[in-house]
Amino acid sequence: MKKFYLTTAIPYVNGLPHVGHSLEYFQADTIRRYHQINGDETLLLSGADENALKNVQAAEKEGLPVQEFLDRNSKIWHDTYEFLGVHLDVFQRGSDKEKHWPGVQKLWKLCKGNGDIYKNKYAGLYCVGCESFKTEVELVDGHCSIHQTKPDLVKEENYFFKLSKYQKQLTALIESNELKIAPANKRQEALSFIKSGLEDFSISRSNERAKGIGVPVPEDPTQKVYVWYDALAIYLTGIGFGWNEENFKKWWPADLHIIGKDINRFHTVYWPAMLLSAGLPLPKQILIHGFVNLKGEKISKSAGNVILPQDIVKKYGLESLRYFMLSQIPIDADGDFTDERFKEVYNGDMANGLGNLVSRIAKLCEQNNIEASSGANVWCAGLEKFIEEFKFNEAIAIIRQLITEADKKINEEKPWELSGEKAKSVLEDLVKRIQTIAFNLQPFLPQTAEKILKQFSGEIKSAPSLFPRI
C-alpha cells in the first residue's frame, strides 16, 4: 500500500468560508477518493492560520477576546469541510501550543543553524490583507491589487530569511520538474517571479505589532514568528514534526499541496526555500487553481457578493454544487458562478442527463425482472490521465459521453418494445453501462455513485429521481 498525503490551503479565520472555497475542497476530496479507490493509504490535512494580525483586528472589531474569536471561527471552517462531505484527517490550528508551536520553533532553529536567518532593520509597505510586504512594482496606483487597499508603512527591526540564496536552486528544481507545479501557466508565474530576482523576506514581527499573538521566536522573547513562516509549517506540524517524528517520517513529504492562485509564490518559492534550508524533503507537487467569481467579480465580503455554500446545498443539494465546481471550472483559469448557469448545468447534465438515464433503465429493468450481476470496476479510457493531470472537467466529460452513448442505445434499441431474451440482452448491456458510469463517478459524486451502485445490484427496482428537475 502506497501513501498519499495531500493538503488544502491554510486559511486565515478572520472571515468565513464562501462558495468559492468549496472548489478547492472538492478538488482535494476527488483526488483523495481516487487514490483510495486505487488502494493508497491517504491523509488529507488542512488547518487554521490563527496568528495573523488580521485575525486580531477582526476580533477587536467584534469586541471579542482573540482566543474566543479564533475558537469560534476555526470551528466554522472545520465544520464547513464536514458539511460539504469532505472529511479531514487532520485540522491543525496555529494556536496549538502542543502540536504546532514546537515544530515551528524546530524549523526556525534548523534554518538558523544553516545560517539563513539574520536580524535587520527594515522599512516597507505592508498589506494586512495579504499579511506580506509589497514592493512598489506589485502595487496598482499605490494599492494592493488583490485587496484594493493602501499598504501601511512599517518600520521595525526583525528577522529575515535568506531567500536570495536559493534563487538558482529553486529555478533548477522547477525547470527540471523535480518540484512539479501545475498547471503550466502557474508554473510559469512562479519561474517568472524567481527570475525577476529574489529578495530576503521578513519572518518575524515585534510583539507590539503582532499584538502579543503568535509563536515566540526561539531565544528572542521580543519577537513572534511571522505568519507565513508559521502557517506554512502546519503542513509539517499537523503530521507530527516536532512532536511525533515517527508519524512525520511516515507521511512527509507531501504528495500534493492544493492552493489558490493568490498564494502561489508563498508555496512555490518561499516554502521550498525554507525546506531546503532546513534540510527537509520538498513536496512532490503543488496544484494551483484559479478563483470562483460571481458574475465576473471576485467574491469578497467588501464587495458584498458573498454566497455561503450552505445556502446552495440546502437549496439544490450537495452533489449538485460538487458537480458544478468540478465540471465547469477548468484548473488553469478562473470560473464564474451564477444562479442561471448553475440551474442550466443542473437541469442539462444531472436531471435530464444522468438522473433521467438511471430512472429510465431502472424502470425498464423492474418491468422485465432484470437482476444485476456485479459490475466491472474499471476506469474509463483516459479518465485516470485526466484526474492525474487535475483536469476534472475533462474527466467528467468522458463520463458524460458514456451517458450520451447509453441514451443513444436506448433510443435505437427501444427496449420497451422488446420482450424475452432480446429485452434481457439489451437491458443487461445497459445495466453494465450504468455500473461503469457509477464506478467512474465515485471520486466526483461519491453519494450519487453509491446510490446507483446499490440500486443496480441484485434485483433492480425503480426509485425517486436522483436529481429532480429545477
C-alpha positions as CSV (number, residue, x, y, z in Angstrom):
1,M,0.0,0.0,0.0
2,K,1.4,3.4,-1.0
3,K,0.8,6.6,1.0
4,F,-0.7,9.7,-0.5
5,Y,-0.6,12.9,1.7
6,L,-2.4,15.9,0.4
7,T,-3.3,19.3,1.8
8,T,-5.5,22.2,1.2
9,A,-4.5,25.8,1.9
10,I,-4.4,27.0,5.5
11,P,-7.0,29.9,5.6
12,Y,-7.0,33.0,7.8
13,V,-10.0,32.7,10.0
14,N,-10.8,36.4,10.2
15,G,-13.7,35.8,7.8
16,L,-16.0,32.9,6.9
17,P,-15.8,30.4,4.0
18,H,-17.9,31.3,0.9
19,V,-19.0,29.2,-2.0
20,G,-15.7,29.8,-3.8
21,H,-13.8,27.9,-1.2
22,S,-15.7,24.7,-2.0
23,L,-13.9,24.4,-5.3
24,E,-10.6,23.6,-3.5
25,Y,-12.3,21.2,-1.0
26,F,-14.0,19.2,-3.8
27,Q,-10.8,19.1,-5.8
28,A,-8.9,17.7,-2.8
29,D,-11.6,15.2,-1.9
30,T,-11.8,14.0,-5.6
31,I,-8.1,13.3,-5.7
32,R,-8.1,11.6,-2.3
33,R,-11.1,9.3,-3.2
34,Y,-9.4,8.4,-6.5
35,H,-6.3,7.3,-4.6
36,Q,-8.3,5.4,-2.1
37,I,-10.1,3.5,-4.8
38,N,-6.7,2.6,-6.2
39,G,-5.7,1.2,-2.8
40,D,-3.5,4.0,-1.5
41,E,-3.5,5.0,2.2
42,T,-4.4,8.7,2.2
43,L,-4.2,11.6,4.6
44,L,-5.9,14.9,4.0
45,L,-4.9,17.9,6.1
46,S,-6.0,21.5,6.5
47,G,-5.9,23.9,9.4
48,A,-6.3,27.4,10.6
49,D,-3.9,30.3,10.2
50,E,-4.6,31.9,13.5
51,N,-1.5,34.0,14.2
52,A,-2.3,36.7,11.7
53,L,-2.7,40.4,12.5
54,K,-6.0,40.5,10.5
55,N,-7.4,37.9,13.0
56,V,-6.6,40.3,15.9
57,Q,-8.2,43.2,14.1
58,A,-11.4,41.2,13.3
59,A,-11.7,40.1,16.9
60,E,-11.3,43.6,18.1
61,K,-14.0,44.8,15.7
62,E,-16.4,42.3,17.2
63,G,-15.3,43.1,20.7
64,L,-14.3,39.5,21.4
65,P,-11.2,38.2,23.2
66,V,-8.8,36.9,20.4
67,Q,-8.8,33.3,21.5
68,E,-12.5,33.1,21.8
69,F,-12.8,34.6,18.3
70,L,-10.3,32.0,17.0
71,D,-12.0,29.1,18.6
72,R,-15.3,30.1,17.1
73,N,-14.2,30.8,13.6
74,S,-11.7,27.9,13.3
75,K,-14.6,25.5,14.2
76,I,-16.7,27.1,11.5
77,W,-14.0,26.5,8.9
78,H,-13.5,22.9,10.1
79,D,-17.3,22.2,10.2
80,T,-17.7,23.6,6.6
81,Y,-15.5,20.8,5.3
82,E,-17.6,18.2,7.1
83,F,-20.8,19.9,5.9
84,L,-19.5,19.6,2.3
85,G,-18.8,15.9,2.7
86,V,-15.1,16.4,2.8
87,H,-13.5,14.6,5.8
88,L,-10.3,16.0,7.1
89,D,-7.9,13.5,8.8
90,V,-6.1,16.5,10.4
91,F,-7.2,20.0,11.1
92,Q,-4.1,21.7,12.6
93,R,-4.6,25.1,14.3
94,G,-1.9,27.7,14.5
95,S,-2.7,28.5,18.2
96,D,-2.0,24.9,19.2
97,K,1.0,25.2,21.7
98,E,1.4,21.4,22.0
99,K,1.4,20.2,18.4
100,H,2.2,23.3,16.3
101,W,4.5,25.7,18.2
102,P,7.3,23.1,18.9
103,G,7.5,22.3,15.1
104,V,7.6,25.9,14.1
105,Q,10.5,26.6,16.5
106,K,12.3,23.4,15.3
107,L,12.0,24.6,11.7
108,W,13.3,28.0,12.8
109,K,16.3,26.5,14.5
110,L,17.2,24.3,11.6
111,C,17.2,27.3,9.2
112,K,19.1,29.4,11.6
113,G,21.6,26.6,12.1
114,N,22.2,26.7,8.3
115,G,23.0,30.4,8.5
116,D,19.8,31.5,6.7
117,I,18.2,33.7,9.4
118,Y,19.5,37.1,10.5
119,K,18.3,40.2,12.2
120,N,18.0,43.5,10.4
121,K,16.2,46.9,10.5
122,Y,13.6,47.3,7.8
123,A,11.1,49.7,6.4
124,G,8.4,48.6,3.9
125,L,4.9,48.7,2.7
126,Y,2.8,46.1,4.5
127,C,-0.6,44.8,3.3
128,V,-2.5,43.4,6.2
129,G,-4.9,41.6,3.8
130,C,-2.0,39.6,2.3
131,E,0.0,39.6,5.5
132,S,3.0,40.4,3.5
133,F,5.3,43.3,2.4
134,K,4.8,44.7,-1.0
135,T,7.2,46.3,-3.5
136,E,6.2,49.4,-5.5
137,V,6.1,47.2,-8.6
138,E,3.4,45.0,-7.1
139,L,1.1,47.9,-6.3
140,V,-1.5,49.3,-8.7
141,D,-1.9,53.1,-8.2
142,G,-0.4,52.6,-4.7
143,H,-2.9,49.9,-3.8
144,C,-2.7,46.1,-3.3
145,S,-4.0,44.5,-6.5
146,I,-5.9,41.8,-4.5
147,H,-7.4,43.8,-1.7
148,Q,-7.6,47.3,-3.2
149,T,-6.2,48.7,0.0
150,K,-3.2,51.0,0.6
151,P,-0.4,49.2,2.4
152,D,0.9,50.6,5.8
153,L,4.4,51.9,6.0
154,V,6.1,49.7,8.6
155,K,9.5,50.4,10.2
156,E,11.0,47.9,12.6
157,E,13.8,45.5,13.4
158,N,13.1,41.9,12.8
159,Y,14.4,38.6,11.5
160,F,14.9,37.8,7.8
161,F,15.2,34.6,5.8
162,K,17.9,34.4,3.1
163,L,15.6,33.7,0.2
164,S,18.0,35.2,-2.3
165,K,20.5,32.4,-1.5
166,Y,18.1,29.8,-3.1
167,Q,17.3,31.6,-6.4
168,K,19.4,29.3,-8.7
169,Q,18.5,26.1,-6.8
170,L,14.7,26.9,-7.0
171,T,14.9,27.7,-10.7
172,A,16.7,24.4,-11.4
173,L,14.2,22.4,-9.3
174,I,11.2,23.8,-11.1
175,E,12.7,23.8,-14.6
176,S,13.8,20.1,-14.2
177,N,10.3,19.3,-12.9
178,E,11.8,17.9,-9.7
179,L,9.4,20.3,-8.0
180,K,6.2,19.9,-10.0
181,I,3.9,22.8,-10.3
182,A,0.5,22.5,-12.1
183,P,-1.0,23.9,-14.3
184,A,1.7,25.1,-16.7
185,N,0.6,28.8,-16.6
186,K,1.0,28.9,-12.8
187,R,4.4,27.1,-13.1
188,Q,5.5,29.9,-15.4
189,E,4.3,32.5,-13.0
190,A,6.5,31.0,-10.3
191,L,9.5,30.9,-12.6
192,S,9.0,34.5,-13.7
193,F,8.8,35.6,-10.0
194,I,12.0,33.8,-9.2
195,K,13.9,35.1,-12.3
196,S,12.9,38.6,-11.6
197,G,15.2,38.4,-8.6
198,L,14.5,37.1,-5.1
199,E,14.9,39.3,-2.0
200,D,15.2,38.1,1.6
201,F,11.9,38.4,3.4
202,S,10.9,39.2,7.0
203,I,9.9,36.2,9.1
204,S,9.2,37.8,12.4
205,R,7.2,40.7,13.9
206,S,7.8,42.7,17.0
207,N,5.5,41.7,19.9
208,E,3.9,45.2,19.7
209,R,2.9,44.8,16.0
210,A,1.9,41.2,16.5
211,K,-0.2,42.3,19.4
212,G,1.2,39.5,21.5
213,I,-0.2,36.6,19.5
214,G,1.9,34.0,17.7
215,V,4.8,31.6,18.1
216,P,7.7,33.1,20.1
217,V,10.9,33.4,18.2
218,P,13.4,31.0,19.8
219,E,15.8,32.8,22.1
220,D,14.2,36.2,21.5
221,P,11.0,36.9,23.5
222,T,10.6,40.3,21.9
223,Q,9.6,38.8,18.6
224,K,6.9,36.5,17.2
225,V,7.3,34.2,14.1
226,Y,5.8,35.9,11.0
227,V,2.5,34.5,9.7
228,W,3.8,32.9,6.5
229,Y,6.7,31.1,8.1
230,D,4.4,30.0,10.9
231,A,1.3,28.9,8.8
232,L,3.3,27.0,6.1
233,A,4.8,24.9,8.9
234,I,1.3,23.5,9.6
235,Y,1.9,21.1,6.7
236,L,4.7,19.7,8.8
237,T,3.4,20.0,12.3
238,G,0.0,18.6,11.5
239,I,1.6,15.2,10.8
240,G,4.0,15.2,13.8
241,F,7.0,17.4,13.0
242,G,8.4,18.5,16.4
243,W,6.2,16.1,18.4
244,N,5.8,12.8,16.7
245,E,8.7,12.1,14.4
246,E,7.6,8.5,13.5
247,N,4.3,9.8,12.1
248,F,6.1,12.6,10.4
249,K,8.5,10.3,8.6
250,K,5.6,8.1,7.5
251,W,3.8,10.9,5.7
252,W,6.3,13.5,4.7
253,P,6.9,14.7,2.0
254,A,3.5,15.9,1.0
255,D,2.5,14.3,-2.3
256,L,0.3,17.3,-3.2
257,H,-0.4,20.8,-1.9
258,I,-3.6,22.4,-3.3
259,I,-3.8,26.2,-3.2
260,G,-5.4,29.2,-4.8
261,K,-3.5,31.4,-7.3
262,D,-3.2,34.3,-4.8
263,I,-0.7,32.4,-2.7
264,N,1.4,30.9,-5.5
265,R,4.7,32.5,-4.6
266,F,4.5,31.6,-0.9
267,H,4.1,27.9,-1.8
268,T,6.3,27.6,-4.9
269,V,9.1,29.9,-3.7
270,Y,9.2,30.7,0.0
271,W,8.1,27.3,1.2
272,P,10.6,25.2,-0.9
273,A,13.4,27.5,0.1
274,M,12.6,27.1,3.8
275,L,12.5,23.4,3.5
276,L,15.8,23.3,1.5
277,S,17.4,25.4,4.3
278,A,16.1,23.1,7.0
279,G,17.3,20.0,5.1
280,L,13.8,18.6,4.7
281,P,12.4,16.9,1.5
282,L,10.3,19.1,-0.8
283,P,6.6,18.4,-1.5
284,K,6.3,16.4,-4.7
285,Q,3.7,18.6,-6.4
286,I,1.8,21.9,-6.0
287,L,-1.6,22.4,-7.7
288,I,-2.7,26.0,-8.1
289,H,-6.3,26.7,-9.1
290,G,-8.0,29.9,-10.1
291,F,-10.8,31.9,-8.4
292,V,-14.5,31.3,-8.5
293,N,-16.0,34.6,-9.5
294,L,-19.6,35.8,-9.2
295,K,-20.8,37.3,-12.4
296,G,-17.2,38.1,-13.3
297,E,-16.3,39.7,-10.0
298,K,-14.1,38.3,-7.2
299,I,-16.2,37.0,-4.3
300,S,-15.4,39.1,-1.3
301,K,-17.0,40.5,1.9
302,S,-16.1,44.0,0.9
303,A,-17.9,43.7,-2.4
304,G,-21.0,42.4,-0.6
305,N,-21.4,39.4,-3.0
306,V,-20.6,36.5,-0.7
307,I,-22.7,33.4,-1.2
308,L,-22.4,30.7,1.5
309,P,-22.0,27.1,0.3
310,Q,-24.6,26.0,2.9
311,D,-27.3,28.1,1.1
312,I,-26.6,26.4,-2.2
313,V,-26.5,22.9,-0.7
314,K,-29.8,23.4,1.2
315,K,-31.4,24.7,-2.0
316,Y,-30.1,22.3,-4.6
317,G,-28.2,19.5,-2.9
318,L,-24.5,18.8,-2.0
319,E,-23.6,16.8,-5.1
320,S,-25.1,19.4,-7.4
321,L,-22.7,22.0,-6.1
322,R,-19.9,19.5,-6.3
323,Y,-20.7,18.7,-9.9
324,F,-20.8,22.3,-10.9
325,M,-17.5,23.2,-9.4
326,L,-15.6,20.2,-10.8
327,S,-17.2,20.1,-14.2
328,Q,-17.5,23.9,-15.0
329,I,-14.2,25.4,-13.7
330,P,-11.0,24.4,-15.6
331,I,-7.9,24.1,-13.5
332,D,-5.9,26.7,-15.4
333,A,-8.4,29.5,-15.3
334,D,-10.9,31.4,-13.2
335,G,-14.5,30.2,-13.2
336,D,-17.8,32.0,-12.9
337,F,-20.7,31.1,-10.7
338,T,-24.2,32.4,-11.4
339,D,-27.6,31.1,-10.4
340,E,-28.7,30.9,-14.0
341,R,-25.6,28.9,-15.1
342,F,-25.9,26.6,-12.1
343,K,-29.6,25.7,-13.0
344,E,-28.7,25.3,-16.6
345,V,-25.9,22.8,-15.8
346,Y,-28.1,21.0,-13.2
347,N,-31.0,20.5,-15.5
348,G,-29.0,19.6,-18.5
349,D,-26.4,17.3,-17.1
350,M,-27.9,16.0,-13.9
351,A,-31.7,16.0,-14.2
352,N,-32.1,15.4,-17.9
353,G,-28.8,13.5,-18.2
354,L,-27.6,11.2,-15.5
355,G,-30.8,11.2,-13.4
356,N,-33.1,10.6,-16.3
357,L,-30.9,7.8,-17.7
358,V,-30.9,6.0,-14.3
359,S,-34.6,6.3,-13.9
360,R,-35.4,5.0,-17.4
361,I,-33.2,2.0,-17.2
362,A,-34.3,1.1,-13.6
363,K,-38.0,1.2,-14.6
364,L,-37.4,-1.0,-17.7
365,C,-35.4,-3.5,-15.6
366,E,-38.1,-3.6,-13.0
367,Q,-40.8,-4.3,-15.6
368,N,-38.7,-7.1,-17.1
369,N,-37.5,-8.6,-13.8
370,I,-33.8,-8.0,-14.6
371,E,-31.2,-8.8,-11.9
372,A,-27.8,-7.2,-12.0
373,S,-24.6,-9.1,-11.7
374,S,-21.5,-7.4,-10.2
375,G,-20.1,-4.7,-12.5
376,A,-16.7,-4.3,-14.0
377,N,-14.7,-2.0,-11.7
378,V,-12.5,-0.3,-14.3
379,W,-11.6,3.2,-15.1
380,C,-12.8,4.6,-18.5
381,A,-10.0,5.1,-21.0
382,G,-8.4,8.5,-20.5
383,L,-10.1,9.2,-17.2
384,E,-7.2,8.3,-14.9
385,K,-4.9,10.5,-17.0
386,F,-7.2,13.5,-16.7
387,I,-7.5,13.0,-12.9
388,E,-3.8,12.8,-12.5
389,E,-3.4,16.0,-14.6
390,F,-6.1,17.6,-12.4
391,K,-8.3,18.2,-15.5
392,F,-11.5,17.3,-13.6
393,N,-13.8,18.9,-16.2
394,E,-12.3,16.8,-18.9
395,A,-12.6,13.6,-16.8
396,I,-16.3,14.3,-16.2
397,A,-16.7,15.0,-20.0
398,I,-15.7,11.3,-20.6
399,I,-18.4,10.2,-18.2
400,R,-20.9,12.5,-19.9
401,Q,-20.1,10.8,-23.2
402,L,-20.9,7.4,-21.6
403,I,-24.3,8.8,-20.6
404,T,-24.9,10.1,-24.1
405,E,-24.0,6.7,-25.6
406,A,-26.3,4.8,-23.2
407,D,-29.2,7.2,-24.1
408,K,-28.4,6.6,-27.8
409,K,-28.6,2.8,-27.3
410,I,-32.0,3.1,-25.5
411,N,-33.4,5.2,-28.3
412,E,-32.0,2.9,-31.0
413,E,-32.9,-0.4,-29.4
414,K,-36.3,0.7,-27.9
415,P,-36.3,-1.9,-25.1
416,W,-39.8,-1.0,-24.1
417,E,-40.9,-2.6,-27.4
418,L,-38.9,-5.8,-26.8
419,S,-39.6,-8.9,-24.8
420,G,-37.9,-12.2,-23.8
421,E,-34.2,-12.8,-24.3
422,K,-33.8,-9.8,-26.7
423,A,-35.1,-7.4,-24.0
424,K,-33.0,-9.1,-21.4
425,S,-29.8,-8.8,-23.5
426,V,-30.3,-5.1,-24.3
427,L,-31.2,-4.2,-20.6
428,E,-28.3,-6.2,-19.2
429,D,-25.9,-4.3,-21.5
430,L,-27.4,-1.0,-20.3
431,V,-27.1,-2.1,-16.7
432,K,-23.4,-2.8,-17.3
433,R,-23.1,0.7,-18.8
434,I,-24.8,2.2,-15.7
435,Q,-22.5,0.3,-13.4
436,T,-19.4,1.6,-15.3
437,I,-20.7,5.2,-15.1
438,A,-21.3,4.8,-11.4
439,F,-17.9,3.4,-10.7
440,N,-16.2,6.2,-12.6
441,L,-18.3,8.8,-10.9
442,Q,-17.1,7.7,-7.4
443,P,-14.3,10.3,-7.0
444,F,-16.6,13.1,-8.3
445,L,-20.0,12.3,-6.9
446,P,-19.5,9.7,-4.2
447,Q,-23.0,9.8,-2.7
448,T,-24.7,9.6,-6.1
449,A,-22.3,6.8,-7.3
450,E,-23.1,4.8,-4.1
451,K,-26.9,5.1,-4.7
452,I,-26.6,4.0,-8.3
453,L,-24.4,1.0,-7.5
454,K,-26.7,-0.1,-4.7
455,Q,-29.8,0.3,-6.9
456,F,-28.1,-1.7,-9.7
457,S,-27.1,-4.7,-7.7
458,G,-29.2,-7.7,-7.4
459,E,-32.9,-7.2,-8.1
460,I,-33.3,-3.8,-9.8
461,K,-36.2,-1.5,-8.7
462,S,-37.2,2.0,-9.8
463,A,-36.6,4.8,-7.3
464,P,-37.3,8.5,-6.9
465,S,-35.3,10.7,-9.4
466,L,-31.7,11.3,-8.3
467,F,-31.9,14.9,-9.4
468,P,-35.5,16.3,-9.7
469,R,-35.6,19.0,-12.4
470,I,-35.5,22.6,-11.2
